[in-house]
Amino acid sequence: MRRLFPGSADDKVHPSGTTGETAQPDAAADGQWSIEALAKAYEYPEPASSGEEVWLRANMVSSLDGAAYHEGRSQPLSSEADMRIFGVLRGLADAVVVGAQTVRQEGYRPAREREVFARRRAAAGQGPAPAIAVVSAGLDLDFSLPLFSRPLVPTLLVTGSAAPSDRVAAAREAGVEVVFAGAGAVVDPARLPGALAERGLRRLLTEGGPRLLGQLIAGNVLDELCLALAPRITSGDASRIVDGPQIAVPVDFRLAGVLEEDGFLFTRYQRIRQSAE
């Protein structure tokens, strides 16, 4: 793996006289970055520097032709490096926010404790693993699945206060913590980060899917996008990584980082917020 952006004073000079490939002091002999190096590259900004008490980042993958998945799942677009970064992003987060449809399609299971992150999480005052926060309106979920019945950290169900009362009761009976974020049957995306922050969950990661990501962008709450670009073309009619209502004014992001391995580009973009926001 190599860092393409930002560069540093240690950029190597190639025999051709060109520059641009950054020296990687944290890479192993095979070029693979250590977990610690990746964690540093993706660490959450401190509230004092970001101006945000809650930081919501998204982690998505896309094919070269813009598909967010192939045959209903994102795994065919992934790679070994993508899964390493996926694990690091989870290891840094307080909570993983995911849509109910993605839970069903991808077969979500509880986040697991990883020894490599134990010391870092303890120092940050985090639990042994991130909580999974499932966003749903109808609560059409099987609460007997391990995600709900056997999590290391209790799974959260984020919904509106007018959600079906019988399904709310069923979730609570299964040991799921229900979080209300919105007065109607559906979640108000603008209230979602604050509802989780009230429970001490401030470093947030969403893994989509595209519909949920569209809602979060429309709600003006997405701070960062970690986008992996896979060197693959799928064709077909798969959704883009964002599937939501058109917004009146496109949202601007700045490039914060680019890593590369085996042709995959791992980019980070951070929201450009105006002082008036």
Backbone hydrogen bonds, N-H to C=O, Kabsch-Sander energy under -0.5 kcal/mol:
donor,donor_aa,acceptor,acceptor_aa,energy
2,R,260,E,-2.2
4,L,2,R,-0.5
4,L,258,V,-2.7
5,F,258,V,-1.7
11,D,8,S,-1.6
12,K,21,E,-2.1
14,H,12,K,-0.6
14,H,18,T,-2.8
17,G,14,H,-2.7
20,G,12,K,-0.7
22,T,3,R,-1.1
22,T,20,G,-0.8
23,A,10,D,-0.6
27,A,24,Q,-1.5
28,A,32,Q,-2.7
31,G,28,A,-2.3
34,S,26,D,-1.1
38,L,34,S,-2.2
39,A,35,I,-2.7
40,K,36,E,-2.0
41,A,37,A,-2.0
42,Y,38,L,-1.8
43,E,40,K,-0.8
49,S,46,E,-0.8
50,S,46,E,-2.3
51,G,47,P,-2.6
55,W,202,R,-2.6
57,R,55,W,-0.6
57,R,204,L,-2.3
58,A,224,E,-2.4
59,N,206,T,-2.4
60,M,226,C,-2.7
62,S,228,A,-2.7
63,S,67,A,-2.1
64,L,232,R,-3.0
65,D,232,R,-0.6
66,G,63,S,-1.9
68,A,239,S,-2.6
70,H,73,R,-3.1
73,R,70,H,-1.4
77,L,74,S,-2.1
78,S,75,Q,-2.0
83,M,79,S,-2.2
84,R,80,E,-1.8
85,I,81,A,-2.3
86,F,82,D,-2.5
87,G,83,M,-2.2
88,V,84,R,-2.0
89,L,85,I,-2.9
90,R,86,F,-1.8
91,G,87,G,-2.3
92,L,88,V,-1.4
93,A,89,L,-0.8
93,A,90,R,-0.7
94,D,203,R,-3.0
95,A,203,R,-1.4
96,V,131,A,-3.2
97,V,95,A,-0.6
97,V,205,L,-3.5
98,V,96,V,-0.5
98,V,133,A,-2.5
99,G,208,G,-2.5
100,A,135,V,-1.9
103,V,99,G,-2.0
104,R,100,A,-2.0
105,Q,101,Q,-2.6
106,E,102,T,-2.9
107,G,103,V,-0.8
108,Y,103,V,-1.6
114,R,128,P,-0.6
117,F,114,R,-1.8
118,A,114,R,-0.6
118,A,115,E,-1.1
119,R,115,E,-0.6
121,R,117,F,-2.9
122,A,118,A,-2.4
123,A,119,R,-2.3
124,A,120,R,-1.4
125,G,122,A,-1.2
126,Q,121,R,-3.0
131,A,94,D,-2.2
133,A,96,V,-3.4
133,A,131,A,-0.6
134,V,132,I,-0.7
134,V,156,L,-2.8
135,V,98,V,-2.8
135,V,133,A,-0.5
136,S,134,V,-0.6
136,S,158,V,-2.5
141,L,139,L,-2.1
143,F,141,L,-1.0
145,L,142,D,-1.6
148,F,145,L,-1.6
149,S,145,L,-2.8
150,R,146,P,-2.2
152,L,111,A,-0.5
156,L,132,I,-2.8
157,L,177,E,-2.7
158,V,134,V,-3.0
158,V,156,L,-0.5
159,T,157,L,-0.5
159,T,179,V,-2.5
160,G,185,A,-1.1
161,S,182,G,-2.7
162,A,184,G,-2.4
163,A,160,G,-1.8
168,V,164,P,-2.1
169,A,165,S,-2.3
170,A,166,D,-2.0
171,A,167,R,-2.2
172,R,168,V,-2.3
173,E,169,A,-2.4
174,A,170,A,-1.4
175,G,172,R,-1.5
176,V,171,A,-2.5
177,E,155,T,-1.9
178,V,176,V,-0.6
179,V,157,L,-3.0
181,A,159,T,-2.7
181,A,179,V,-0.5
188,D,181,A,-3.3
191,R,188,D,-2.0
192,L,188,D,-0.9
192,L,189,P,-0.5
195,A,191,R,-2.1
196,L,192,L,-1.8
197,A,193,P,-2.5
198,E,194,G,-1.8
199,R,196,L,-1.4
200,G,197,A,-2.2
201,L,196,L,-2.0
202,R,200,G,-0.9
204,L,55,W,-2.5
204,L,202,R,-1.0
205,L,95,A,-2.2
206,T,57,R,-2.9
207,E,97,V,-1.6
213,L,209,G,-2.5
214,G,210,P,-2.2
215,Q,211,R,-1.8
216,L,212,L,-2.3
217,I,213,L,-2.3
218,A,214,G,-2.3
219,G,215,Q,-1.7
220,N,217,I,-1.6
221,V,216,L,-2.1
222,L,216,L,-0.5
223,D,56,L,-2.4
224,E,56,L,-1.6
225,L,269,Y,-3.0
226,C,58,A,-3.6
227,L,225,L,-0.8
227,L,267,T,-1.5
228,A,60,M,-2.7
228,A,226,C,-0.5
229,L,227,L,-0.5
229,L,265,L,-3.1
230,A,62,S,-3.1
230,A,228,A,-0.7
232,R,230,A,-2.4
243,D,210,P,-2.3
254,R,270,Q,-3.0
256,A,268,R,-3.6
257,G,268,R,-1.3
258,V,5,F,-3.2
259,L,266,F,-2.1
260,E,2,R,-2.3
261,E,264,F,-1.9
264,F,261,E,-2.3
265,L,229,L,-1.9
266,F,259,L,-3.1
267,T,227,L,-2.7
267,T,265,L,-0.7
268,R,257,G,-2.3
269,Y,225,L,-2.5
270,Q,254,R,-2.5
271,R,223,D,-3.2
272,I,252,D,-2.4
273,R,271,R,-0.9
277,E,274,Q,-1.8
